[in-house]
């Protein structure tokens, strides 16, 4: 049985925009940044990585990563304060977690 995941890597066409988003939510940059082709953030004891993809690269599907913040409502307020306008508000999920809205 797999005990944990160390890192998730997401592709982006816009590293500066993605870095600003995760930093606004409180993720700490460990490597890279807005001008880098690869950025690594601390996510608790784990990592969230971003890698730049060329504009012609397209995906037919999107994925989902679930993070567990200590205070979902505070994280939502932090996103709003940073100027992000999610389409919904946080709510309790049927499995007992909380769903944080996405853009």
C-alpha positions as CSV (number, residue, x, y, z in Angstrom):
1,X,0.0,0.0,0.0
2,X,1.2,3.5,-0.8
3,X,1.5,5.5,2.4
4,X,1.7,9.1,1.0
5,X,2.4,11.3,-2.0
6,X,5.5,13.5,-1.8
7,X,4.7,15.8,-4.7
8,X,2.2,16.7,-7.4
9,X,3.4,18.4,-10.6
10,X,0.9,20.5,-12.6
11,X,1.6,21.9,-16.1
12,X,0.9,25.5,-16.9
13,X,1.2,27.8,-19.9
14,X,1.5,30.9,-17.6
15,X,4.1,30.4,-14.8
16,X,3.9,34.0,-13.6
17,X,0.1,33.8,-13.1
18,X,0.2,30.4,-11.5
19,X,3.0,31.4,-9.1
20,X,1.1,34.5,-8.1
21,X,-2.0,32.4,-7.4
22,X,-0.3,29.8,-5.2
23,X,1.7,32.5,-3.4
24,X,-1.5,34.5,-2.7
25,X,-3.0,31.3,-1.1
26,X,0.1,31.1,1.2
27,X,2.2,28.4,-0.5
28,X,5.9,28.9,0.2
29,X,8.2,28.9,-2.9
30,X,11.2,26.5,-2.4
31,X,12.6,26.7,-5.9
32,X,11.9,28.7,-9.1
33,X,9.4,31.5,-9.3
34,X,7.6,33.6,-11.9
35,X,10.5,33.6,-14.4
36,X,11.3,29.9,-14.0
37,X,10.3,26.9,-16.2
38,X,9.9,24.8,-13.0
39,X,8.7,26.0,-9.6
40,X,8.3,24.0,-6.4
41,X,6.1,25.0,-3.4
42,X,5.9,23.6,0.1
43,X,2.4,22.0,0.8
44,X,2.6,20.9,4.4
45,X,5.3,18.1,4.5
46,X,4.8,17.6,0.7
47,X,5.4,19.6,-2.5
48,X,3.4,21.1,-5.3
49,X,5.3,21.7,-8.5
50,X,4.6,23.7,-11.6
51,X,6.2,23.1,-15.0
52,X,5.8,25.3,-18.0
53,X,4.4,23.8,-21.2
54,X,4.6,25.4,-24.7
55,X,1.5,27.2,-25.9
56,X,0.7,24.6,-28.6
57,X,0.4,21.9,-25.9
58,X,-3.3,21.4,-25.1
59,X,-5.0,19.0,-22.7
60,X,-8.3,17.3,-23.3
61,X,-8.9,16.9,-19.6
62,X,-8.3,18.7,-16.4
63,X,-7.2,17.2,-13.1
64,X,-7.8,17.9,-9.4
65,X,-5.5,18.1,-6.4
66,X,-7.1,18.2,-2.9
67,X,-5.3,20.1,-0.2
68,X,-6.3,20.3,3.5
69,X,-5.9,23.8,4.8
70,X,-6.2,24.3,8.6
71,X,-9.0,26.9,8.0
72,X,-10.9,26.7,4.7
73,X,-12.9,29.9,5.3
74,X,-9.7,31.8,6.0
75,X,-8.1,30.5,2.9
76,X,-11.2,31.5,0.9
77,X,-11.0,35.0,2.4
78,X,-7.3,35.2,1.5
79,X,-8.1,34.3,-2.1
80,X,-10.8,37.0,-2.2
81,X,-8.4,39.6,-0.7
82,X,-5.8,38.7,-3.4
83,X,-8.4,39.6,-6.0
84,X,-9.4,36.1,-7.1
85,X,-13.2,35.7,-7.7
86,X,-14.1,32.0,-7.4
87,X,-17.4,30.9,-9.0
88,X,-18.7,29.5,-5.7
89,X,-18.1,29.7,-1.9
90,X,-16.6,26.9,0.2
91,X,-19.0,24.2,1.3
92,X,-19.0,20.9,3.1
93,X,-18.5,17.9,0.8
94,X,-20.6,14.8,1.1
95,X,-17.5,12.8,2.1
96,X,-16.8,15.0,5.1
97,X,-14.2,17.4,3.6
98,X,-14.7,20.9,2.4
99,X,-14.8,22.0,-1.2
100,X,-12.9,25.2,-1.9
101,X,-14.2,26.9,-5.1
102,X,-12.2,27.1,-8.2
103,X,-12.0,29.7,-10.9
